[in-house]
Amino acid sequence: MSLEDLDAALKETNTLNLIIKGDNSGTVEALEDALMKIEVGDDVELRVIHRGVGGITEGDINLAIADNVIVLGFNVRAEGKATELANREGVEIRYYTVIYQAIEEIEQALKGMLKPEYEEVELGRAEVREVFKSSRFGTIAGSLVMAGEIRRNARGRLLRDNVVIAENLPISSLRRFKDDVVEVREGFECGFTLGNYSDIKVGDVVETFEMREKPRS
């Protein structure tokens, strides 16, 4: 597993396993302590499965193969045979001489393992002025866009007297008069269906929204 391939390699796990080797025990302890203090979210975990003083050995690489591990070497290098084994088995060895560089890279790796977070972004509101029944499309809400825009394939919720009647309905078959359109803006009339949902009445309000991924700080 390499840091560059974490997105693909860690889809089914939320734990990043490390082996730390350094030039002395104080350095190894300091690096491990700093890494364990990284906080990026509760849904990912950092584990140090082995730490030691001295060069990176074949034993370290074999352990990395078994547990899908990244090996960190701080002021040390791998032995010749260990390097050959790592190359052959695709084990990533990372060499550092400055602690903050190791912390930065591992923090980025952990952030790459986080599941995306989404937030609802309101797109628009429309008031139902007429309701039509169509054998082809189902129940059509003839509406006036009161704010923002109504966009095809967005999600909608139906409100009646300010009470949510139905949630997460697809905006489909969006039309202006006889034309299929992608979006209709504030102040214009349109007709649309809410998937197969049919309990639509004059005076209902449809709020439309989409879920956008939140950037992580």
Residue pairs with C-beta under 8 A, 6 or more apart in sequence:
1 9
1 10
1 68
1 69
1 70
1 90
1 91
1 92
2 9
2 70
2 90
2 92
3 70
3 92
3 94
3 105
3 108
3 109
6 16
6 109
6 112
6 113
7 112
9 68
10 16
10 112
10 113
13 68
13 113
14 43
14 44
14 45
14 113
15 44
15 45
15 46
15 47
16 44
16 45
16 46
16 47
16 70
16 106
16 109
16 110
16 113
17 47
17 48
17 49
17 67
17 68
17 69
17 70
18 35
18 46
18 47
18 48
18 49
18 69
18 70
18 71
18 72
18 106
19 48
19 49
19 50
19 51
19 56
19 60
19 63
19 64
19 69
19 70
19 71
19 72
20 28
20 31
20 32
20 35
20 48
20 50
20 51
20 52
20 72
20 74
21 28
21 51
21 52
21 53
21 54
21 55
21 56
21 60
21 71
21 72
21 73
21 74
21 76
22 28
22 31
22 51
22 53
22 73
22 74
22 75
22 76
23 53
23 74
23 75
23 76
24 53
25 53
27 74
27 75
28 51
28 52
28 53
28 74
30 99
31 72
31 74
31 99
31 102
32 48
32 51
34 99
34 102
34 103
35 46
35 48
35 102
35 103
35 106
36 46
36 48
38 46
38 103
38 106
38 107
38 110
40 107
40 110
40 111
40 114
40 216
41 110
41 114
43 114
43 115
44 110
44 113
44 114
46 106
46 110
49 63
49 67
49 69
50 60
50 63
52 60
54 76
55 73
55 76
55 77
55 78
55 79
55 82
56 71
56 73
56 76
56 77
56 78
56 79
56 82
56 93
57 78
57 79
57 82
58 79
58 81
58 82
58 85
60 71
60 82
61 71
61 78
61 82
61 85
61 86
61 89
61 91
62 85
63 69
64 70
64 71
64 86
64 91
65 89
65 91
69 91
70 92
70 94
70 109
71 78
71 86
71 91
71 92
71 93
71 94
72 93
72 94
72 96
72 102
73 93
73 94
73 95
73 96
74 95
74 96
74 97
74 99
74 102
75 96
75 97
77 95
78 86
78 93
83 93
85 91
86 92
86 93
94 102
94 105
96 102
111 216
114 216
116 213
116 214
117 213
117 214
117 216
118 211
118 212
118 213
118 214
119 211
119 212
119 214
120 209
120 210
120 211
121 209
121 210
121 211
121 212
122 148
122 207
122 208
122 209
123 148
123 149
123 150
123 151
123 154
123 208
123 209
123 210
124 145
124 146
124 147
124 148
124 149
124 150
124 151
124 186
124 207
124 208
125 145
125 146
125 147
125 148
125 205
125 206
125 207
125 208
126 141
126 143
126 144
126 145
126 146
126 150
126 190
126 205
126 206
126 208
127 143
127 144
127 146
127 203
127 204
127 205
127 206
128 141
128 142
128 143
128 200
128 201
128 202
128 203
128 204
128 205
128 206
129 142
129 143
129 144
129 189
129 202
130 142
130 202
131 139
131 140
131 141
131 142
131 200
131 201
131 202
132 139
132 140
132 142
132 191
133 139
133 140
134 140
137 173
137 193
138 193
138 196
138 198
139 193
139 194
139 197
139 198
139 200
140 173
140 191
140 192
140 193
141 191
141 192
141 193
141 194
141 200
141 204
141 206
142 189
142 190
142 191
143 150
143 189
143 190
143 191
143 192
143 206
144 187
144 188
144 189
145 184
145 185
145 186
145 187
145 188
145 189
145 190
146 186
146 205
147 186
148 185
148 186
148 208
149 183
149 184
149 185
149 186
149 208
150 171
150 174
150 183
150 184
150 190
150 192
150 206
150 208
151 171
151 174
151 182
151 183
151 208
151 210
152 171
152 172
152 174
152 181
152 182
152 183
152 192
153 170
153 171
153 172
154 170
154 171
154 208
154 209
154 210
155 168
155 169
155 170
155 171
155 208
155 209
155 210
155 211
156 168
156 169
156 170
156 171
156 194
156 206
156 207
156 208
156 209
157 164
157 166
157 167
157 168
157 169
157 206
157 207
157 209
158 164
158 165
158 166
158 169
158 194
158 197
158 199
158 200
158 204
158 205
158 206
159 165
159 204
159 205
159 206
159 207
160 201
160 203
160 204
160 205
165 199
165 204
166 194
166 197
166 199
169 194
169 195
169 197
170 194
170 195
171 192
171 193
171 194
171 206
171 208
172 192
172 193
172 194
172 195
173 180
173 191
173 192
173 193
174 180
174 181
174 182
174 183
174 184
174 190
174 191
174 192
175 181
175 190
175 191
175 192
176 184
176 188
176 189
176 190
176 191
181 190
184 190
192 206
194 200
194 206
